[in-house]
Amino acid sequence: MAVFLELLVNGVSVGAVYALIALGFVVIFKATEVVNFTHASLLLAGGYVIARLHPLIGFWAALAAGVAAAALVGALVEFLILRRARAGSRGVPAIVTIGVDILLTTELTRQIGTEVLALGDPWGDRVLRLGPITVAETRVVALVVAAALIVAFLLAFRFTGWGVAMRATAEDAETAALMGVRLGRVSLSAWAVAGALAAVAAVFLCVFPTPGLDRGTAAVAMKAFPAAILGGLDSTTGALAGGLIVGVTETLMNGYQSELAFLGRGIGDAAPFLVMIVILLLRPSGLFGTKEPARV
Amino acid sequence: MSEPTPAPGTAPAGTPSPDTRTAGAPALTAFTVPTAPTVPTPATSGRRAFRPLRAALWAAALAVAVAVAVAVPFYLEGFWLQAGLFAMSAAIGAIGITLLTGATGQLSLGHAFFLAVGAYSYVSLSSDAGLPTPLAAVAAVAVAGVSGGLFSPIAGRLRGAYLGIATLGLIFAGQHILFNAEPVTGGFNGRPVPPMELFGLVFADTPELVVLNVPFGSLERLWFLGIVLLAGAAAFAKGVLRGRPGLAMNTIRDHEIAAGVMGVPVARYRAGVFVLSSMYGGLAGVLVALVFQQVVPDYFGVLLSLDYLAMIVIGGLGSVAGAVAGAAFVSLLPQLLTRYSDALPLVAEPGSGGVSPAEAARILYGAAVVAVVLFLPGGLAGLATRLGRVRLKELRWAKSAPAPASRR
């Protein structure tokens, strides 16, 4: 039982981090209708800046710099490339983001090389004992930070002018533009926010018990894709639910690996995608996604 | 609703009027120029008027292409043959995915999975089940098609980029199976590929074979197999795109609802094209396995799928010729950079800390994807048509200059 609880807490915490990534993904989709395959490399960019800067300026300043850098990269991708590629058929922007992803990931993994970069976080490998269960401190912090950021984001989405503009654009971009919403600014800010969230997520993907940032981190970040789509690409609630489902499934599968030996080694890595396929079979537009009604 | 773009094969290239503004209004032309000879209007449904000169040109070009293709193994060394074979295999796979992504608008990141299914099925069916190798190859393509069909509940219902993410699941599930189902896949180290044996000819280095004083090893022999397979794959895809299925696919891509209203069974078509494209992937997998002579799971990862998408974008979405050109570009680039790395600036030897040839190639074609989408919609194929059109226009201007009123 204690093992199960431990795994559950860890799973929820990992899930919260995936939810952060998926949230950025969903925000971009809502604001611009672009499925953003660059997301994993935005995360890698943020993590890389933090890893390189923390010995020089300390962890917190490096974190701020990393968040700013990832937001900047996101904004630049939107401003320099996507804004200019929008004309054309629907699949094209998604393909451009794949091209950008190839560029960014290649360059960043080249810079990282075979190293495993520590992020210099203040929590180290300390653990918390809550009754019978032991949890790494980083996991608790991840849970708290992710929850706080998600709440802050949802509040901003609901109550600020920026949030209203964003929701109006998601509802009907043309009408929103006629009402004076500046679409360019909306999509620029969506990309910047997504980049910033991804950078924060990068920290928690790379701290204890993970050894650090290495060239495989982008593949880990890819697990946020099933999180986003199984919740429904256009639903922020869906991103949260999807993140939690993916995180908990993965952690439980890894934790009970010896009992699940018949499924093969490393089933935890494939599990999120299998869950996604099962859910898509039952509900093609995700758990919370709106089924697009069409009028002819 | 925007007018659906006609398939490349159905472009009304045979329309006699050079002026596009009046192309759709022959009555007007007849009214303003009553003396104009009645031009036979070709049927608009994509059949071209027969033109002896053009047909002769095509035949000549085809003859030259065949001659070059046959001559290559006699003159070029193994490196080029191997590079060419990789390009051919990539071209077959790229044709498959351009049917899905280019012509039907369904993004797929799972193409590498179907290559893996084809390659491993061939190995397993020929080594374990003991099927004759040609039969194993055909069966491997069929297995790839069936596994694509098993995915059809998702492939038929999800649209565009949604399907892209869902197919990402195939890659990860596939990798898991490849690493773990060791009795069939050989696990991490993969398995050796038995050489193909067709009508008594073994596609391997032994028994030795010398044709016109040139030793014919496995690469030389496979070269011809590759050519035949690629030609067949391209011809079939062209036929699909030119006929009714092609029109239906393009309509689904351009306007799903309109397609449904006009009686196209959208979900069935999507699933069908997905199956077809996975069979192309399976065939490419068989060929690449024959060239490699060893299948390893690492090769069939998500990067391979991204390569395939890069190929069809660079070549021009939805065009068979474009897919072949893009495949040649993307698969030859890293090999050329590796071979000439000491002569090129900015490219370092692998492992020396600089930009390795493989990384340089990835950066180049990543940039090429972005550049093509921004500046060259239609890719290489679009560029070729545009250049061709300019030429034709010049030609017609020159011809019509003495008598502009008669338009001929």
Boltz contact constraints between the chains, C-beta under 6 A:
constraints:
  - contact:
      token1: [A, 35]
      token2: [B, 161]
      max_distance: 6.0
  - contact:
      token1: [A, 81]
      token2: [B, 370]
      max_distance: 6.0
  - contact:
      token1: [A, 84]
      token2: [B, 374]
      max_distance: 6.0
  - contact:
      token1: [A, 85]
      token2: [B, 373]
      max_distance: 6.0
  - contact:
      token1: [A, 85]
      token2: [B, 374]
      max_distance: 6.0
  - contact:
      token1: [A, 90]
      token2: [B, 160]
      max_distance: 6.0
  - contact:
      token1: [A, 91]
      token2: [B, 105]
      max_distance: 6.0
  - contact:
      token1: [A, 91]
      token2: [B, 107]
      max_distance: 6.0
  - contact:
      token1: [A, 91]
      token2: [B, 160]
      max_distance: 6.0
  - contact:
      token1: [A, 92]
      token2: [B, 373]
      max_distance: 6.0
  - contact:
      token1: [A, 94]
      token2: [B, 161]
      max_distance: 6.0
  - contact:
      token1: [A, 95]
      token2: [B, 313]
      max_distance: 6.0
  - contact:
      token1: [A, 96]
      token2: [B, 373]
      max_distance: 6.0
  - contact:
      token1: [A, 98]
      token2: [B, 309]
      max_distance: 6.0
  - contact:
      token1: [A, 99]
      token2: [B, 366]
      max_distance: 6.0
  - contact:
      token1: [A, 99]
      token2: [B, 369]
      max_distance: 6.0
  - contact:
      token1: [A, 99]
      token2: [B, 370]
      max_distance: 6.0
  - contact:
      token1: [A, 102]
      token2: [B, 306]
      max_distance: 6.0
  - contact:
      token1: [A, 102]
      token2: [B, 362]
      max_distance: 6.0
  - contact:
      token1: [A, 102]
      token2: [B, 366]
      max_distance: 6.0
  - contact:
      token1: [A, 103]
      token2: [B, 366]
      max_distance: 6.0
  - contact:
      token1: [A, 106]
      token2: [B, 359]
      max_distance: 6.0
  - contact:
      token1: [A, 106]
      token2: [B, 362]
      max_distance: 6.0
  - contact:
      token1: [A, 106]
      token2: [B, 363]
      max_distance: 6.0
  - contact:
      token1: [A, 110]
      token2: [B, 359]
      max_distance: 6.0
  - contact:
      token1: [A, 225]
      token2: [B, 165]
      max_distance: 6.0
  - contact:
      token1: [A, 225]
      token2: [B, 168]
      max_distance: 6.0
  - contact:
      token1: [A, 229]
      token2: [B, 165]
      max_distance: 6.0
  - contact:
      token1: [A, 264]
      token2: [B, 180]
      max_distance: 6.0
  - contact:
      token1: [A, 270]
      token2: [B, 172]
      max_distance: 6.0
  - contact:
      token1: [A, 270]
      token2: [B, 173]
      max_distance: 6.0
  - contact:
      token1: [A, 270]
      token2: [B, 176]
      max_distance: 6.0
  - contact:
      token1: [A, 273]
      token2: [B, 169]
      max_distance: 6.0
  - contact:
      token1: [A, 273]
      token2: [B, 172]
      max_distance: 6.0
  - contact:
      token1: [A, 273]
      token2: [B, 173]
      max_distance: 6.0
  - contact:
      token1: [A, 276]
      token2: [B, 169]
      max_distance: 6.0
  - contact:
      token1: [A, 277]
      token2: [B, 169]
      max_distance: 6.0
  - contact:
      token1: [A, 280]
      token2: [B, 154]
      max_distance: 6.0
  - contact:
      token1: [A, 280]
      token2: [B, 166]
      max_distance: 6.0
  - contact:
      token1: [A, 281]
      token2: [B, 153]
      max_distance: 6.0
  - contact:
      token1: [A, 284]
      token2: [B, 157]
      max_distance: 6.0
  - contact:
      token1: [A, 284]
      token2: [B, 158]
      max_distance: 6.0
  - contact:
      token1: [A, 294]
      token2: [B, 257]
      max_distance: 6.0
  - contact:
      token1: [A, 296]
      token2: [B, 257]
      max_distance: 6.0
